Amino acid sequence: MQIRGGRATLGGLRVSDCSGIGVLAAEGATVTLSRSTVSGAGVAGLAVETEARLEATGVSVERTEGPAVLVTDVTVSPAVTAP
């Protein structure tokens, strides 16, 4: 599932045996995901990129070929200092 731009609130999803990413938030999207399962993703269970935001609560990621969570674009808030 890909969410590009805009806002989405998703709950009770079951994503199984996909060849790519289970849930992708991209292009500035704001996604809230709850009570869901991603199983058997070929690339990653959850992914966030291009200034998107993903809030996941009660989400199980199982049997992925790659990482459970992949974040490829990180912007550090000015209030946060990185070492």
C-alpha angles and dihedrals in degrees: 000000000000125000112188116181126339127051132297133181112195131178138170095022124157115195112183137183099345119164095227135022120339097216122005125190111192147151096037096313120158110214129182113193124183141170093006141133130217113190133176100003113173098216110016139333098231127008134186124190145148100036095312127143126218124186112189123186125176092359121151120204115191139173098001119166090221134021122329089229125022121190114182104167118046125178114190115217114237088240090062121073121206120210 
